[in-house]
Amino acid sequence: MTQTSKLPGFFDRHAIAFIAAAAGILMITMGIRQSMGLFMAPIITSTHVGYAAMSFAMAVGQLMWGVAQPTFGVIADRFGAWRALLAGALMMAAGAALTPFATNELTLIVTIGMLTAAGAGAGSFGVLIGVVSQHVPANRRSFASGLVNAGGSLGQSVFAPLYDFLIRSITWMGAMGAMAFAALATIPLSRLLSRKMPGATSAAAHTAGHAVPAAASALSLREQLAIAARDKSYWCLHAGFFTCGFHIAFLVTHLPGEVKLCSLPSAVASTSLSIIGAANVAGSLWAGWAGGVYRMKYLLFWNYLSRAAIIAVYLAAPKTALTFYLFAAALGFTWLATVPPTAGLIGKLFGVRYLATLFGLTTLTHQIGAFFGASLGGIALVKFGDYSWMWYADMALATLAAFVNLPIREAKLKAALAPA
C-alpha cells in the first residue's frame, strides 16, 4: 500500500500550507492585474497618449500574461516553482516601479504591457495550480484549484478599491509604487512552495473518474505535448478559454469606460470590480467543489451560457449604479469559475506531471482572446462612441464556447473508494 493511497479525503496540514501560500500569491498577482483598468484614465491624462493607444498597451499586457504562463510553466516543471515565481516577482515589481517614468505608448507597452504583465503571469494559475495539484489527493484537486482560485478573486476584491483610493490620495504614480512593494511580497510566499512535503503525491497514475496511463509519468515534456496536440478534447478547452479571455479582458479593461459613458462616478467602477472579486470567491469555491461531484464539461457549458444571458439582461436594464453592482455580482460568480474545471479536465486527460505547462498553454489561448477583448474595446469606443458591438460579440462568443465544451472526452464520475 502506497502512502498516497492513505491520504484522507480532506487536506492535511502540509497540503493546507501549500494551498494557502499559492492562494496568497495569486491574491497579489491577480489583484494587481485585474486593477490595471483603473489606471487608464489618469495615465492618459498624465501622458496624453490616446485611448486606443492605451488600450493597445493594456492588450499587449493581456497577451504577455498569457505567453508567460506556459513559459514559466516549463521553468517550474523543469527547475521548480521557486525560480519561476522569484523571476516573476522581480519582473512585476520592476514594471510597476518604472511605469511612472513612462511617457509614451512604447514605454507603456514595455512597463505595463511586458514587464508587469509577464511577472504577474509567472505567479498565476499555470505554475500555482500545477504545483498544488502535485501535492493533494487526486479526488481533491478540483477543490484545491478552487481554493487557490478564490485567492485571486479575493485579491481583486481587496486591491481594486485600495488602488482607487491610492490613485485619488497619492496620485497614480504613488499607487504604482505601492504596487511594486506588493509584488515583492510574493517572494516569501513563493519560498514556501519550494519545500518538500511529506507524503506528497507525484504525477498520479489515476485521477478521479478518469484513468491516465501508468506510463504517463515517464513521458518527456515533448512527448506529452505531442499527445496533447492530437487530442480534440484539449483543443475544445482551448476554444472555450479563448472566449473566457475575451470576455474578462474586455470587462476588466473597459468597465471604467462603460461606467463613464453612463455618467456615473468612477467609484462605481472600482466598487463593481470589487464586487466581481468578492462574488468570484464564492464562484471559485463552488466550481472547485462541483468538479468533484459533476462532470466538468457540463460545468463549463453552463458557466459560459450563463454569461451570455447575464449580458443580455444587463443591456436591457437601466444603467444605474445598482444595475452595475447586480451585473458585477452575477458575472463575478462565473468570472474565474472556469479555471478549476479546465485545470481538472487537463489533469484527468493527461495527469499532473506537466500540468503547469499544459494548463499554461490553454491560458495562453485565453490571453490571445484577452488581447482582442482589450484592444477591440478601445477601437470600438473610438469608432462607434460606445461598446455596443463588443457586448454583442461577447454574447455570441460565450454561446459558442458553451457548446464547444460538450464534445470533450470525460468519463462519468465514479464513487470514490474509501481510504484503506
C-alpha positions in Angstrom: 0.0 0.0 0.0 1.5 3.4 -1.0 1.4 6.4 1.1 -0.6 8.3 -1.5 -3.5 5.8 -1.1 -3.7 6.5 2.6 -4.3 10.2 2.1 -7.6 11.2 3.6 -10.4 12.8 1.6 -9.6 16.2 3.1 -6.3 18.1 3.1 -3.6 17.5 5.7 -1.7 20.4 7.3 1.1 20.3 4.7 -1.3 20.5 1.8 -3.2 23.4 3.5 0.1 25.2 3.8 0.8 24.8 0.1 -2.7 25.9 -0.9 -2.6 28.9 1.4 0.8 30.0 0.0 -0.4 29.6 -3.6 -3.7 31.4 -2.9 -1.8 34.3 -1.2 0.5 34.7 -4.3 -2.5 34.6 -6.7 -4.3 37.2 -4.5 -1.5 39.7 -5.1 -0.8 39.0 -8.7 -4.5 38.9 -9.8 -5.3 41.9 -7.6 -2.6 43.8 -9.4 -3.6 42.6 -12.9 -7.3 43.0 -12.5 -7.0 46.5 -11.2 -5.0 47.9 -14.1 -8.1 49.3 -15.8 -8.4 51.9 -13.0 -5.1 53.4 -14.1 -6.1 54.0 -17.7 -7.8 57.4 -17.3 -5.1 59.0 -15.0 -2.3 57.7 -17.2 -3.9 59.1 -20.4 -4.4 62.5 -18.6 -0.8 62.5 -17.5 1.0 61.2 -20.6 -1.6 62.4 -23.3 -1.5 59.1 -25.1 -4.7 58.3 -26.9 -7.4 56.0 -25.6 -6.9 53.5 -28.4 -3.1 53.5 -27.8 -3.5 53.0 -24.1 -6.0 50.1 -24.8 -3.4 48.6 -27.1 -0.7 48.7 -24.3 -3.2 47.0 -22.0 -3.9 44.4 -24.7 -0.2 43.7 -25.0 -0.3 43.1 -21.3 -3.1 40.6 -21.6 -1.1 38.7 -24.3 2.1 38.8 -22.4 0.4 37.4 -19.3 -0.7 34.5 -21.4 2.7 34.0 -23.0 4.3 33.9 -19.5 2.1 31.1 -18.3 3.5 28.2 -20.4 7.0 29.8 -20.4 7.2 29.9 -16.7 5.3 26.6 -16.5 8.1 24.9 -18.3 10.6 26.5 -16.0 8.6 25.3 -13.0 8.2 21.8 -14.4 11.9 21.5 -15.0 13.6 23.6 -12.3 11.0 24.0 -9.6 8.3 26.6 -8.9 10.6 28.8 -6.7 12.8 30.0 -9.6 9.8 30.8 -11.8 8.0 32.7 -9.1 11.0 34.6 -8.0 11.7 35.8 -11.5 8.1 36.8 -11.9 8.0 38.8 -8.7 11.1 40.8 -9.7 9.7 41.5 -13.2 6.3 42.6 -11.8 7.9 44.9 -9.2 10.3 46.4 -11.9 7.4 47.0 -14.3 5.3 48.8 -11.7 8.2 50.9 -10.4 9.2 52.0 -13.9 5.7 52.8 -15.2 5.6 56.4 -13.6 8.6 57.2 -15.8 6.9 56.0 -19.0 5.9 59.0 -21.2 4.6 57.5 -24.4 2.9 54.4 -25.9 6.1 52.5 -26.5 7.4 52.8 -22.9 4.0 52.0 -21.5 4.0 48.8 -23.6 7.3 47.9 -22.1 6.4 48.6 -18.5 2.7 47.7 -18.2 2.4 45.6 -21.3 5.5 43.4 -20.9 7.3 43.5 -17.5 4.3 43.9 -15.1 2.1 41.5 -17.1 4.7 38.8 -17.7 5.7 38.9 -14.0 2.0 38.6 -12.9 1.7 35.6 -15.4 4.6 33.8 -13.7 2.7 34.0 -10.4 -0.6 32.9 -11.8 -2.7 29.8 -12.5 -0.3 27.7 -14.5 2.5 27.4 -12.0 0.4 27.7 -8.9 -2.2 25.1 -9.7 0.4 22.9 -11.3 2.5 22.7 -8.1 -0.5 22.4 -5.8 -2.0 19.6 -7.9 1.1 17.5 -7.3 0.7 17.8 -3.5 -3.0 16.9 -3.0 -5.0 13.7 -3.4 -6.4 13.2 -6.9 -10.0 13.4 -5.8 -9.4 16.8 -4.2 -7.5 18.5 -7.0 -10.6 20.4 -8.3 -11.5 21.7 -4.9 -7.8 22.6 -4.2 -7.8 24.6 -7.5 -11.0 26.3 -6.4 -9.3 27.4 -3.1 -6.3 28.8 -5.0 -8.5 30.5 -7.5 -10.5 32.1 -4.7 -7.3 33.7 -3.5 -7.1 35.5 -6.9 -10.7 36.6 -6.6 -10.2 37.9 -3.1 -7.2 39.9 -4.5 -9.4 41.7 -7.0 -12.0 42.4 -4.3 -9.3 43.9 -2.0 -7.0 45.6 -4.4 -9.5 47.4 -6.7 -10.9 49.7 -4.0 -7.4 50.0 -2.5 -5.8 51.2 -5.7 -8.8 53.5 -6.4 -8.2 55.1 -3.0 -4.4 55.4 -3.6 -4.9 56.9 -7.0 -7.1 59.6 -5.6 -5.0 60.1 -2.5 -1.3 59.9 -3.6 -1.8 60.0 -7.4 -1.5 57.1 -9.8 2.3 57.3 -9.6 2.3 56.7 -5.9 -0.2 53.8 -6.4 2.2 52.2 -8.8 4.9 52.4 -6.2 2.7 50.6 -3.7 2.0 48.0 -6.4 5.8 47.4 -6.7 6.0 46.7 -3.0 3.0 44.3 -3.2 4.7 42.4 -5.9 7.8 41.8 -3.8 5.6 40.4 -1.0 5.1 37.3 -3.2 8.7 36.3 -2.7 8.5 34.8 0.9 5.2 33.1 -0.1 6.9 31.6 -3.1 9.7 30.2 -1.0 7.1 28.1 0.9 6.2 26.3 -2.3 9.8 25.1 -2.7 9.6 23.0 0.4 9.4 19.2 0.1 6.2 17.9 1.6 5.9 14.6 3.5 3.7 12.1 1.6 3.3 14.4 -1.3 1.6 13.0 -4.3 3.5 12.9 -7.5 2.2 12.6 -11.0 -0.6 10.2 -10.1 -1.3 7.3 -12.5 -5.1 7.7 -11.9 -7.4 10.6 -11.3 -10.9 10.6 -10.0 -13.3 9.3 -12.7 -10.7 9.0 -15.5 -7.7 6.8 -15.9 -4.4 8.1 -17.1 -1.9 5.6 -18.5 0.6 4.5 -15.9 3.4 5.3 -18.3 2.3 8.9 -18.4 4.7 10.0 -15.7 7.6 8.6 -17.7 6.9 10.7 -20.7 9.1 13.6 -21.6 7.6 17.1 -21.9 7.9 17.0 -25.7 6.2 13.6 -25.9 3.4 14.9 -23.6 2.9 18.0 -25.7 2.7 15.9 -28.9 0.0 13.7 -27.3 -2.0 16.8 -26.2 -1.7 18.4 -29.6 -3.5 15.4 -31.1 -6.3 15.4 -28.5 -9.5 17.1 -29.7 -10.8 17.5 -26.2 -7.7 19.5 -25.3 -8.4 21.9 -28.2 -12.0 22.2 -27.2 -10.7 23.5 -23.8 -8.5 26.0 -25.7 -11.5 27.2 -27.7 -13.6 27.8 -24.6 -10.8 29.5 -22.8 -10.3 31.9 -25.8 -13.8 33.3 -25.2 -13.2 33.4 -21.4 -10.2 35.6 -22.0 -12.0 37.9 -24.5 -14.8 38.4 -22.0 -12.8 39.0 -18.9 -10.2 41.4 -20.5 -12.9 43.4 -22.2 -14.7 43.9 -18.9 -11.7 44.5 -16.6 -10.2 47.0 -19.1 -13.3 48.9 -20.2 -15.7 48.7 -17.4 -14.5 52.0 -16.1 -15.1 53.5 -19.6 -18.6 51.9 -19.7 -19.4 53.5 -16.3 -18.1 56.9 -17.5 -20.3 56.6 -20.7 -23.3 56.1 -18.3 -22.4 59.4 -16.5 -21.8 57.6 -13.2 -18.9 58.3 -10.8 -15.6 56.4 -11.1 -16.2 54.8 -7.7 -19.0 52.8 -9.3 -16.3 51.1 -11.5 -14.0 50.3 -8.6 -16.9 49.1 -6.5 -18.1 46.9 -9.3 -14.6 45.4 -9.8 -14.5 44.7 -6.0 -18.0 43.0 -6.2 -16.8 40.9 -9.1 -13.9 39.7 -7.0 -16.0 39.0 -3.9 -18.6 37.1 -5.9 -16.0 35.1 -7.6 -14.6 33.8 -4.3 -18.0 32.0 -3.9 -18.0 31.0 -7.6 -14.5 29.6 -7.4 -15.2 27.6 -4.3 -18.4 26.3 -5.8 -16.7 25.4 -9.1 -13.9 23.6 -7.2 -16.4 21.6 -5.1 -18.7 20.9 -8.0 -15.8 19.5 -10.1 -15.7 16.5 -7.7 -19.5 16.0 -7.9 -20.5 16.8 -11.5 -18.8 16.3 -14.9 -16.6 19.2 -15.5 -17.5 19.8 -19.2 -21.1 20.4 -18.1 -19.9 23.0 -15.5 -18.1 24.8 -18.3 -21.2 24.6 -20.6 -23.5 26.3 -18.0 -20.9 28.8 -17.0 -20.4 30.1 -20.5 -24.1 30.0 -21.4 -25.0 32.0 -18.2 -22.6 34.7 -19.2 -24.4 35.3 -22.5 -27.7 35.5 -20.6 -26.3 37.9 -17.9 -25.0 40.3 -20.6 -28.4 40.3 -22.4 -30.2 41.2 -19.1 -27.6 44.0 -18.5 -28.1 45.5 -21.9 -31.9 45.6 -21.4 -31.6 47.1 -17.9 -31.5 50.9 -17.0 -27.9 52.0 -16.5 -27.8 52.8 -12.8 -25.2 52.1 -10.1 -27.4 49.3 -8.8 -27.5 47.8 -12.2 -23.7 47.7 -12.4 -23.5 46.2 -8.9 -26.0 43.4 -9.7 -24.3 42.8 -13.1 -20.9 42.6 -11.3 -22.3 40.1 -8.7 -23.8 37.9 -11.3 -20.8 37.9 -13.6 -18.4 37.6 -10.7 -19.8 34.3 -9.8 -18.8 33.0 -13.2 -15.7 35.1 -13.6 -12.8 32.7 -12.9 -15.0 29.7 -12.1 -13.9 28.2 -15.5 -10.4 27.7 -14.1 -11.0 24.7 -11.7 -12.9 22.6 -14.2 -10.5 23.4 -17.0 -7.4 22.5 -15.0 -9.3 19.5 -13.6 -10.1 18.2 -17.1 -6.4 18.6 -18.2 -5.4 16.6 -15.1 -7.9 13.9 -16.0 -6.8 13.7 -19.6 -3.0 13.8 -19.1 -2.1 13.6 -15.4 -0.4 16.3 -13.4 3.3 15.8 -14.2 3.2 18.6 -16.8 0.0 20.3 -15.7 1.8 23.7 -15.3 2.8 23.6 -19.0 -0.4 22.2 -20.4 -2.6 24.5 -18.4 -0.3 27.3 -19.2 -0.8 26.8 -22.9 -4.6 26.9 -22.5 -4.1 30.2 -20.6 -2.0 31.5 -23.5 -5.1 30.9 -25.7 -7.2 32.6 -23.0 -4.9 35.6 -23.3 -5.0 35.7 -27.1 -8.7 36.2 -26.6 -8.0 38.7 -23.9 -5.8 40.7 -26.4 -8.7 41.0 -28.7 -11.1 41.9 -25.9 -8.9 44.7 -24.6 -7.8 46.1 -27.9 -11.1 45.9 -29.8 -12.9 47.5 -26.9 -10.7 50.6 -27.4 -11.2 50.6 -31.2 -15.0 50.2 -30.8 -15.2 53.2 -28.5 -13.2 55.4 -30.8 -15.1 54.3 -33.9 -18.6 54.0 -32.7 -18.7 56.0 -29.5 -19.8 53.1 -27.3 -19.3 49.4 -26.6 -22.5 48.0 -28.1 -20.8 45.8 -30.8 -18.4 44.4 -28.2 -21.3 43.3 -26.0 -23.0 41.6 -28.9 -19.7 39.8 -29.8 -19.2 38.8 -26.2 -22.7 37.2 -26.1 -22.1 35.3 -29.4 -18.7 34.0 -28.3 -20.0 32.9 -24.9 -22.8 30.9 -26.5 -20.3 29.2 -28.9 -17.9 28.5 -26.0 -20.7 26.8 -24.1 -21.4 24.3 -26.9 -17.8 23.7 -27.8 -17.2 22.1 -24.4 -19.8 19.4 -24.8 -17.8 17.1 -27.1 -14.9 16.9 -24.5 -13.9 13.4 -23.6 -14.7 12.9 -20.0 -15.6 9.7 -18.2 -18.6 9.7 -15.9 -17.8 10.1 -12.3 -17.5 7.1 -10.1 -17.9 6.8 -6.4 -14.6 7.3 -4.6 -13.2 4.3 -2.8 -12.9 4.6 0.9 -9.3 5.1 2.0 -7.6 2.0 3.3 
